[in-house]
Amino acid sequence: MTPSLSQLPGLRQGTDLRAFTTWKVGGPAEWFAEPGSDAELAALAAWAWREGLALRCIGAGSNLLIADAGLAGLTLCNRRLQGASLDGGSGWVEAAAGEPIPTLARKAARAGLSGLEWAVGIPGTVGGAAVMNAGAQGGCTADWLHSVRLLDPARPDQVVELEARDLDLAYRHSRLQEEPWIVLSARFELQPGHDPELVRERTSSNLHSRTSTQPYQQPSCGSVFRNPEPHKAGRLIEELGLKGLRIGDAEVSRIHANFIVNAGEARAADIDALIADVQRRVLERHGIALHPEVKRLGFQR
Ligand SMILES: Cc1cc2nc3c(=O)[nH]c(=O)nc-3n(C[C@H](O)[C@H](O)[C@H](O)COP(=O)(O)OP(=O)(O)OC[C@H]3O[C@@H](n4cnc5c(N)ncnc54)[C@H](O)[C@@H]3O)c2cc1C
């Protein structure tokens, strides 16, 4: 049943998802909305659940490969749901799931709160960071996350709070990746009492070291593959001379071999084929299976 637009504000059909991913690829969403409040998000999620539609929430789309055919069901993007409150005295921080994690890292630095200095170069949201257990430069979300507030689409009138210890947080993994829940906000416990200037310096220097070694000027999704410990995926790919390898406009970055960049008008199928090609070559030559860190959505296989 088609919902009344007055009941579900902002709901639209056939939205091109390229603008909602950092790779700038992907087809249309059958249904799409960017809710302006948690209540709107709950109403939209409840509608999709009742209608038996596939439902997913995306943040900044910085870890997504969305198929060219697009996504069936309802795609919610929470990037309008921003904001954070920080207590410089206690270190408690509560942030809406759509808050960009670099913005939160800068706010924390200004408040003299240490902990999120690593997060400044990760172009995702707080919700995406919790789901992915995002991390960099020796730090990760799990180190500082206290709890998340969640919406279960099956019970949209109740908000559930789960502590970090119940989320199975591990390297680029959380239980949130396997559940239909939508993260509404996250609570962090940071270290108070630091000199804001020093925290700011560490934050800026982390950003500088990333932008000088990674291809930030081209559309990408960050590191494509998980590091197969004790190896580094980028090193394995570079050793095979695969920098610059191309399918269509999808290219293994010449700056960082674990990045695939959209060098023009790449399609999701090009990127997906390049991922498979790199996996095949690394397996053949090194005997190591690389597993993507990026989330593939809407693919048949
Ligand atoms: C240039 C660049 C550098 C990067 N560097 C790093 C890095 O150093 N370390 C790192 O870990 N990652 C890195 N990434 C990848 C990415 O930024 C992180 O994985 C980030 O945490 C994803 O957040 P997002 O909001 O973009 O999530 P999305 O990509 O939108 O979504 C990722 C997954 O989380 C789910 N999701 C998102 N928000 C919610 C929500 N509110 N509720 C429920 N599910 C949700 C989505 O459905 C999807 O399964 C990089 C990406 C780029 C483009």
The ligand as a Tripos MOL2 file, in Angstrom:
@<TRIPOS>MOLECULE
LIG
   53    58     1     0     0
SMALL
NO_CHARGES

@<TRIPOS>ATOM
      1 C1         38.6620    8.6860    2.5730 C.3       1 LIG1
      2 C2         38.1190    7.6590    3.5350 C.ar      1 LIG1
      3 C3         38.9030    7.2480    4.6120 C.ar      1 LIG1
      4 C4         38.4200    6.2880    5.5140 C.ar      1 LIG1
      5 N1         39.2040    5.9170    6.5620 N.ar      1 LIG1
      6 C5         38.7500    5.0200    7.4620 C.ar      1 LIG1
      7 C6         39.5470    4.6410    8.5840 C.ar      1 LIG1
      8 O1         40.6540    5.1020    8.7770 O.2       1 LIG1
      9 N2         39.0350    3.7510    9.4600 N.ar      1 LIG1
     10 C7         37.8010    3.2110    9.3080 C.ar      1 LIG1
     11 O2         37.3850    2.4120   10.1580 O.2       1 LIG1
     12 N3         37.0260    3.5320    8.2410 N.ar      1 LIG1
     13 C8         37.4630    4.4170    7.3220 C.ar      1 LIG1
     14 N4         36.6850    4.7570    6.2520 N.ar      1 LIG1
     15 C9         35.4020    4.0590    6.0320 C.3       1 LIG1
     16 C10        34.1680    4.7350    6.6780 C.3       1 LIG1
     17 O3         34.3540    6.1430    6.7710 O.3       1 LIG1
     18 C11        33.8390    4.1480    8.0450 C.3       1 LIG1
     19 O4         33.5380    2.7690    7.9580 O.3       1 LIG1
     20 C12        32.6420    4.8740    8.6870 C.3       1 LIG1
     21 O5         32.5070    4.4380   10.0260 O.3       1 LIG1
     22 C13        31.3170    4.6170    7.9720 C.3       1 LIG1
     23 O6         30.3600    5.5310    8.4840 O.3       1 LIG1
     24 P1         29.1450    6.0120    7.5750 P.3       1 LIG1
     25 O7         28.3040    6.9240    8.3880 O.co2     1 LIG1
     26 O8         29.6300    6.5440    6.2960 O.co2     1 LIG1
     27 O9         28.3910    4.6290    7.3530 O.3       1 LIG1
     28 P2         27.7780    4.0880    5.9680 P.3       1 LIG1
     29 O10        28.8760    3.8490    5.0190 O.co2     1 LIG1
     30 O11        26.6500    4.9560    5.5450 O.co2     1 LIG1
     31 O12        27.2080    2.6830    6.4660 O.3       1 LIG1
     32 C14        28.0920    1.6500    6.8760 C.3       1 LIG1
     33 C15        27.2590    0.5340    7.5120 C.3       1 LIG1
     34 O13        26.6740    1.0200    8.7210 O.3       1 LIG1
     35 C16        25.2480    0.9850    8.6470 C.3       1 LIG1
     36 N5         24.7660    2.1900    9.3260 N.ar      1 LIG1
     37 C17        25.2130    3.4710    9.1850 C.ar      1 LIG1
     38 N6         24.5490    4.2780   10.0370 N.ar      1 LIG1
     39 C18        23.6810    3.5000   10.7200 C.ar      1 LIG1
     40 C19        22.7210    3.7550   11.7350 C.ar      1 LIG1
     41 N7         22.5080    4.9770   12.2600 N.pl3     1 LIG1
     42 N8         21.9970    2.7090   12.2250 N.ar      1 LIG1
     43 C20        22.1850    1.4550   11.7370 C.ar      1 LIG1
     44 N9         23.0610    1.1620   10.7610 N.ar      1 LIG1
     45 C21        23.8030    2.1770   10.2660 C.ar      1 LIG1
     46 C22        24.9070    0.9290    7.1640 C.3       1 LIG1
     47 O14        23.6720    0.3050    6.9260 O.3       1 LIG1
     48 C23        26.0790    0.0980    6.6300 C.3       1 LIG1
     49 O15        25.8740   -1.2860    6.8770 O.3       1 LIG1
     50 C24        37.1340    5.7120    5.3270 C.ar      1 LIG1
     51 C25        36.3510    6.1330    4.2430 C.ar      1 LIG1
     52 C26        36.8370    7.0920    3.3600 C.ar      1 LIG1
     53 C27        35.9610    7.5280    2.2130 C.3       1 LIG1
@<TRIPOS>BOND
     1     1     2 1
     2     2     3 ar
     3     2    52 ar
     4     3     4 ar
     5     4     5 ar
     6     4    50 ar
     7     5     6 ar
     8     6     7 ar
     9     6    13 1
    10     7     8 2
    11     7     9 ar
    12     9    10 ar
    13    10    11 2
    14    10    12 ar
    15    12    13 ar
    16    13    14 ar
    17    14    15 1
    18    14    50 ar
    19    15    16 1
    20    16    17 1
    21    16    18 1
    22    18    19 1
    23    18    20 1
    24    20    21 1
    25    20    22 1
    26    22    23 1
    27    23    24 1
    28    24    25 2
    29    24    26 1
    30    24    27 1
    31    27    28 1
    32    28    29 2
    33    28    30 1
    34    28    31 1
    35    31    32 1
    36    32    33 1
    37    33    34 1
    38    33    48 1
    39    34    35 1
    40    35    36 1
    41    35    46 1
    42    36    37 ar
    43    36    45 ar
    44    37    38 ar
    45    38    39 ar
    46    39    40 ar
    47    39    45 ar
    48    40    41 1
    49    40    42 ar
    50    42    43 ar
    51    43    44 ar
    52    44    45 ar
    53    46    47 1
    54    46    48 1
    55    48    49 1
    56    50    51 ar
    57    51    52 ar
    58    52    53 1
@<TRIPOS>SUBSTRUCTURE
     1 LIG1         1 GROUP 0 **** ****
